[in-house]
Amino acid sequence: FGSTGASRKGMLAVLEQAQAAGQKSQQDALIGQGSIFDLDPAPGAGGTNNGFAAPSRPPIPAEEFDQASMLAAEKESIGLFISAHPLKQVGPALRARIDCSLAELAERRDGDWVTVGGMITQTKRIRTKKGDPMMFATLDDLEGAVEMLVFGKPLAACEQALTVDSIVVVRGKVDHKDRDKICLLVQDATRFEPTEGEVAQARERAAKVAPVPRSLRLRLDASRLPARALVDLKDVLEGFPGDLDVVIELHTSTGPRCLKLGPGFRVTRTAGLQAELDALLGSAALHETAAPA
């Protein structure tokens, strides 16, 4: 309904009145009932006189929802954020509170402590075989996602913060025990609710910092690569053009080799690219790092 130009809050405010006016107009048309005031006073002025005028609608107030309420209503209605994404609004302020993005977790060692941030997109609370409560939760920061495990005292202390659509700062340990999956063992989680002033200051600081070039690095074992893997990889990369350099770290029988692909193979990091690379090479092959100075 954004195409109408009217405010959503205003349209909702007069929705019942508008529906009632429309229903009355339909009922009047069915029984042939009209008012003398419905008659066209100038039937010869370029139109036909059908005896009825269009139903009048109440004026729509211009007042609109604040952005937080608007986004919450959009998510409740269709399951998606349309006008904006809450993480984009607080992104600079959130990055100032963390020491690791979700895309960088693959580079951290098993057992490393990290502070990450993002939005909770899924939660599932269960009981272990011993009867103790635990929670699985998915954290998303628009560049990546990670599954989090919460047990015992941290769960009791943090459960209220770990609700779907809440933006949180999480402290925990990286878990690489499953070779195909990275998890985060949560020790602490708090809701991230910065003030407008904090968000504005963080944006100003971020604007003054020169962007650090990044690269998409692929770790490949030459001995395990299918014959067409590099040809297929070329086709995948060409389908996602962008500004991110691609570097291949190749393990060979004679030792490691590092190959930086040319400008024609720069990519944009998207969920689609990640899915295709995961299918072709396996999820453990992909990681993103800051380019060396």
C-alpha positions as CSV (number, residue, x, y, z in Angstrom):
1,F,0.0,0.0,0.0
2,G,3.0,2.3,-0.2
3,S,1.9,3.1,-3.8
4,T,-1.2,5.0,-2.4
5,G,1.0,7.7,-1.0
6,A,-1.0,7.6,2.3
7,S,0.4,6.8,5.7
8,R,-0.1,3.2,6.9
9,K,-1.1,4.4,10.3
10,G,-3.6,6.7,8.8
11,M,-5.1,4.0,6.6
12,L,-5.4,1.7,9.5
13,A,-7.1,4.4,11.6
14,V,-9.9,4.8,9.0
15,L,-10.0,1.2,7.8
16,E,-13.3,0.3,9.5
17,Q,-15.0,3.5,8.2
18,A,-13.8,2.9,4.7
19,Q,-15.0,-0.7,4.8
20,A,-18.4,0.4,6.1
21,A,-18.7,3.0,3.3
22,G,-17.8,0.4,0.7
23,Q,-20.2,-2.2,2.0
24,K,-23.1,0.4,2.1
25,S,-22.3,1.4,-1.5
26,Q,-22.5,-2.2,-2.6
27,Q,-25.7,-2.8,-0.8
28,D,-27.3,0.3,-2.2
29,A,-26.3,-0.7,-5.7
30,L,-27.8,-4.2,-5.3
31,I,-31.2,-2.9,-4.2
32,G,-31.2,0.1,-6.6
33,Q,-31.4,2.6,-3.8
34,G,-29.9,6.0,-4.2
35,S,-30.2,9.6,-3.1
36,I,-31.2,12.6,-5.1
37,F,-27.8,13.9,-4.2
38,D,-26.2,10.9,-6.0
39,L,-27.6,12.1,-9.4
40,D,-25.2,13.6,-11.8
41,P,-26.2,17.3,-12.1
42,A,-24.7,17.5,-15.6
43,P,-25.3,14.3,-17.5
44,G,-24.3,15.9,-20.8
45,A,-20.9,16.9,-19.6
46,G,-18.9,14.1,-21.1
47,G,-20.2,11.1,-19.0
48,T,-23.2,8.9,-18.5
49,N,-25.6,9.3,-15.7
50,N,-25.7,6.1,-13.8
51,G,-27.6,7.6,-10.9
52,F,-24.9,6.9,-8.3
53,A,-21.8,8.7,-7.3
54,A,-18.6,7.0,-6.1
55,P,-18.7,6.2,-2.4
56,S,-17.1,8.8,-0.3
57,R,-14.2,7.8,2.0
58,P,-13.1,9.4,5.2
59,P,-10.0,11.6,5.0
60,I,-6.8,9.7,5.9
61,P,-4.7,11.2,8.7
62,A,-1.1,12.0,7.7
63,E,0.4,10.7,11.0
64,E,2.7,7.7,10.5
65,F,4.1,4.9,12.7
66,D,7.6,5.4,14.1
67,Q,10.1,3.2,12.4
68,A,10.4,0.5,15.1
69,S,6.6,0.1,15.2
70,M,6.5,0.0,11.4
71,L,9.1,-2.7,11.1
72,A,7.5,-4.8,13.8
73,A,4.2,-4.6,12.0
74,E,5.8,-5.6,8.7
75,K,7.5,-8.6,10.2
76,E,4.2,-9.7,12.0
77,S,2.2,-9.3,8.8
78,I,4.4,-11.0,6.2
79,G,7.4,-12.3,8.0
80,L,9.8,-9.8,6.4
81,F,11.2,-6.3,7.0
82,I,10.3,-4.1,4.0
83,S,11.0,-0.4,4.8
84,A,14.4,-1.1,6.3
85,H,16.3,-3.6,8.4
86,P,16.8,-3.0,12.1
87,L,20.5,-4.1,11.9
88,K,21.3,-1.5,9.2
89,Q,19.9,1.2,11.4
90,V,22.2,0.4,14.4
91,G,25.0,-1.3,12.4
92,P,27.9,1.2,13.2
93,A,27.0,1.4,16.9
94,L,26.8,-2.4,17.1
95,R,30.2,-2.9,15.3
96,A,31.8,-0.6,17.9
97,R,30.7,-3.1,20.6
98,I,32.0,-6.3,19.1
99,D,35.4,-7.7,18.2
100,C,34.5,-10.2,15.5
101,S,31.9,-10.4,12.8
102,L,30.1,-13.7,12.1
103,A,31.8,-14.0,8.8
104,E,35.2,-14.0,10.6
105,L,34.4,-16.8,13.1
106,A,35.8,-19.4,10.7
107,E,39.2,-17.8,11.2
108,R,39.1,-18.0,15.0
109,R,40.5,-21.1,16.7
110,D,38.5,-23.6,18.6
111,G,37.9,-22.3,22.1
112,D,38.6,-18.6,21.3
113,W,36.6,-16.1,23.2
114,V,34.7,-13.6,21.0
115,T,32.1,-10.8,21.3
116,V,29.7,-10.8,18.4
117,G,26.4,-9.1,17.7
118,G,23.4,-9.4,15.5
119,M,19.7,-10.3,15.4
120,I,18.2,-13.5,16.8
121,T,16.3,-15.2,13.9
122,Q,15.4,-18.5,15.5
123,T,15.2,-20.1,18.9
124,K,14.5,-23.6,20.2
125,R,14.4,-24.6,23.8
126,I,14.8,-28.2,24.7
127,R,15.8,-30.5,27.6
128,T,19.0,-32.6,27.5
129,K,18.9,-36.3,28.3
130,K,19.7,-35.4,31.9
131,G,16.6,-33.1,32.0
132,D,18.6,-29.9,32.0
133,P,17.3,-27.0,29.9
134,M,19.2,-25.8,26.9
135,M,18.6,-23.5,23.9
136,F,19.6,-23.5,20.2
137,A,19.5,-20.0,18.7
138,T,20.5,-18.5,15.3
139,L,22.3,-15.2,15.2
140,D,22.4,-13.2,12.0
141,D,24.4,-10.0,11.3
142,L,23.6,-9.6,7.5
143,E,27.0,-10.9,6.5
144,G,26.7,-14.4,8.1
145,A,24.9,-16.5,10.6
146,V,25.9,-18.8,13.4
147,E,24.1,-21.3,15.6
148,M,24.5,-20.6,19.3
149,L,24.2,-23.1,22.2
150,V,23.2,-21.8,25.6
151,F,23.3,-24.0,28.8
152,G,22.9,-23.8,32.5
153,K,23.5,-20.5,34.3
154,P,24.0,-18.5,31.1
155,L,20.6,-19.7,29.8
156,A,18.9,-18.7,33.1
157,A,20.6,-15.2,33.0
158,C,20.2,-14.5,29.2
159,E,17.0,-16.2,28.1
160,Q,14.9,-13.1,28.2
161,A,17.3,-11.4,25.8
162,L,17.4,-14.3,23.4
163,T,14.0,-13.8,21.7
164,V,13.3,-13.8,18.0
165,D,14.0,-10.4,16.3
166,S,15.9,-9.0,19.3
167,I,19.3,-7.4,18.6
168,V,21.9,-8.7,21.0
169,V,25.6,-8.5,21.9
170,V,26.9,-12.0,22.7
171,R,30.1,-13.2,24.5
172,G,31.0,-16.8,24.0
173,K,33.5,-19.4,22.8
174,V,34.0,-20.6,19.3
175,D,33.3,-24.3,18.8
176,H,34.8,-26.1,15.8
177,K,34.1,-29.7,17.0
178,D,31.8,-30.3,14.1
179,R,34.1,-29.9,11.1
180,D,31.3,-28.8,8.8
181,K,29.7,-26.3,11.2
182,I,30.8,-23.5,13.5
183,C,28.9,-23.0,16.8
184,L,29.1,-20.4,19.6
185,L,28.9,-21.6,23.2
186,V,27.2,-18.6,24.9
187,Q,28.4,-17.3,28.2
188,D,26.6,-13.9,28.2
189,A,24.0,-12.1,26.0
190,T,22.4,-8.7,26.4
191,R,20.0,-6.7,24.4
192,F,21.6,-4.0,22.3
193,E,19.4,-0.9,22.6
194,P,21.5,2.2,21.7
195,T,20.1,5.7,22.0
196,E,19.7,7.9,18.9
197,G,22.7,9.9,20.0
198,E,24.9,6.8,20.3
199,V,23.9,5.6,16.8
200,A,24.6,9.1,15.3
201,Q,28.0,9.3,16.9
202,A,28.9,5.8,15.7
203,R,28.0,6.7,12.2
204,E,30.1,9.8,12.3
205,R,33.1,7.8,13.6
206,A,32.6,5.1,10.9
207,A,32.5,7.8,8.2
208,K,35.9,9.1,9.2
209,V,37.5,5.7,9.1
210,A,38.8,4.7,5.7
211,P,37.3,1.3,4.6
212,V,39.7,-1.6,4.8
213,P,39.8,-3.7,1.6
214,R,38.7,-7.2,2.2
215,S,39.2,-10.5,0.3
216,L,37.2,-13.6,0.0
217,R,39.6,-16.6,0.6
218,L,38.9,-20.1,-0.5
219,R,40.9,-22.9,1.1
220,L,41.2,-25.8,-1.3
221,D,42.9,-29.2,-1.2
222,A,44.1,-29.9,-4.7
223,S,44.2,-33.7,-4.1
224,R,40.4,-33.7,-3.4
225,L,39.2,-31.4,-6.1
226,P,37.0,-32.9,-8.8
227,A,38.4,-32.4,-12.4
228,R,35.8,-29.7,-13.2
229,A,36.0,-27.9,-9.9
230,L,38.0,-24.9,-11.0
231,V,35.9,-24.5,-14.2
232,D,32.7,-24.6,-12.2
233,L,34.2,-22.2,-9.7
234,K,35.0,-19.7,-12.5
235,D,31.3,-19.8,-13.6
236,V,30.1,-19.3,-10.0
237,L,32.3,-16.3,-9.4
238,E,31.3,-14.6,-12.7
239,G,27.7,-14.8,-11.6
240,F,28.3,-12.5,-8.6
241,P,30.4,-9.5,-9.8
242,G,31.5,-7.0,-7.2
243,D,34.5,-5.4,-5.5
244,L,35.7,-8.2,-3.3
245,D,39.0,-9.8,-4.3
246,V,39.1,-13.6,-4.4
247,V,42.2,-15.4,-3.1
248,I,42.6,-19.2,-3.4
249,E,44.8,-20.9,-0.7
250,L,45.7,-24.2,-2.4
251,H,47.1,-27.2,-0.5
252,T,49.2,-29.3,-2.9
253,S,51.5,-32.3,-2.6
254,T,54.5,-29.9,-2.9
255,G,53.2,-27.4,-0.3
256,P,50.8,-24.5,0.0
257,R,50.2,-22.1,-2.8
258,C,48.4,-18.8,-2.7
259,L,46.7,-17.4,-5.9
260,K,45.0,-14.0,-6.1
261,L,42.5,-13.9,-9.0
262,G,42.4,-11.0,-11.3
263,P,39.9,-8.0,-11.3
264,G,37.6,-9.9,-13.6
265,F,36.8,-12.4,-10.8
266,R,35.9,-9.9,-8.0
267,V,32.7,-10.7,-6.3
268,T,29.9,-9.5,-4.1
269,R,29.4,-11.5,-0.9
270,T,25.8,-12.7,-0.8
271,A,23.9,-15.6,0.6
272,G,23.5,-16.9,-3.0
273,L,27.2,-16.9,-3.6
274,Q,27.9,-18.6,-0.3
275,A,25.3,-21.3,-1.0
276,E,26.8,-22.0,-4.4
277,L,30.3,-22.2,-3.0
278,D,29.2,-24.4,-0.2
279,A,27.6,-26.8,-2.7
280,L,30.6,-26.8,-4.9
281,L,33.5,-26.7,-2.4
282,G,32.0,-27.4,1.1
283,S,31.3,-24.8,3.8
284,A,34.8,-25.1,5.4
285,A,36.4,-23.8,2.2
286,L,35.0,-20.3,2.5
287,H,36.2,-17.4,4.7
288,E,36.6,-13.6,4.5
289,T,39.5,-11.6,5.8
290,A,40.9,-8.1,5.7
291,A,43.4,-7.7,3.0
292,P,47.0,-7.2,4.1
293,A,48.3,-3.7,4.3
